């Protein structure tokens, strides 16, 4: 959702009303250089606000900085830098007994900014990697725990994973089998295709991106999954290889026992996700390609083989879907039929389905291809 005029006005008018926009005893020209680095007329700000004081903050914000017209990214940067700790905002007031005290205005400013940003499903929060500073993030639900490693792209063998410390619920990968294990940390802006390729260079130093794509492709089993991955590759080649990496066959859940050892009653509906995007340190997107096996079972009736609707299988799949969403994952499902390429070999309709989805997803998370 874009940051609307209504949201921007709500923020700007409230900040002006609170006062001390440039900080206690701060210079307007220094303030503008931080919150609006795109603005070129800083000498005019110094003249009219710091020297002659014949501009007010309405004129600065609306007419000069054009905060109603700048991009969402620039406005978000304005909000983030407005809360830069260099701007100390305090004022002396009297309590009910006429005793002087110092009121700190930044908490009110933060509340005002978030009251407007919530109209765009955004919020300003402390930056855990930069003490005293803030960052703008989507308010979409996200998991509570950081990613420690990603086990993905297993071809045939299941990884051997054990509980390393039962008191702290930590796990240890004893043997990854033929899976890949990424544990180099997640960048602030998520894990891009180029980030993943840079990591994979330790395995394939030459022609790394193509070798990585081949390795990931051959971990896939169904034709719709392969088609989805190939189309994603076409998309990033056309638009931007710095877009989030499409990671296949990611272990999200793990049961060390086999299905037979569970007597046909598995703990998890399935342990590996078809695909995952790591959008940021907080936001993770799961993509599932649902073939007929997700909602039907094989039956033989009167000697004839049928695929019959299975309400239990479908209910189990929906329960698993809800659990992922409640855990903070943004989950999207495709019916395998959507990615079906008919006998005429015309892939364009199915490709457009994937292209439209990727564009919508990246737009939702404000990830714009170059």
Number of C-alpha atoms within 10 A of each C-alpha: 13 16 20 16 13 11 19 23 16 18 21 23 14 18 22 15 11 15 16 19 21 20 20 14 11 16 16 22 19 14 21 24 13 16 22 21 14 12 13 13 12 18 10 14 22 17 15 17 18 15 12 10 12 10 14 11 20 12 12 17 18 14 11 16 19 14 20 19 13 13 12 17 13 16 19 23 17 18 25 21 20 26 24 17 14 14 20 18 22 16 13 9 11 11 9 6 6 8 8 11 11 11 13 13 19 22 12 12 24 20 16 18 26 21 18 23 26 15 17 17 15 21 23 22 14 14 12 10 9 9 9 12 17 22 17 18 17 19 14 14 15 19 17 9 8 10 16 10 13 17 20 26 24 24 18 10 10 15 21 13 15 15 13 13 10 9 7 8 8 10 12 11 15 12 12 16 15 15 21 18 17 16 12 12 14 20 13 11 15 20 22 23 23 16 17 19 22 14 15 17 15 10 11 15 12 10 10 17 18 12 17 17 16 11 15 21 18 13 19 20 12 11 14 22 23 18 20 21 21 14 19 18 17 13 18 17 12 11 13 15 18 17 24 23 23 23 24 26 21 21 21 15 12 16 13 11 10 10 12 9 10 11 8 9 10 15 13 13 16 15 15 19 18 22 24 24 21 21 22 19 18 22 21 19 19 23 18 18 21 18 16 14 14 17 18 17 14 12 12 10 8 6 7 7 10 12 13 14 15 14 12 11 16 15 13 16 17 13 12 15 20 14 11 16 17 13 13 18 21 20 15 15 12 17 14 16 13 15 22 17 17 9 6 6 8 11 14 10 13 19 22 13 15 21 17 10 13 15 14 13 14 15 14 13 15 14 16 12 14 9
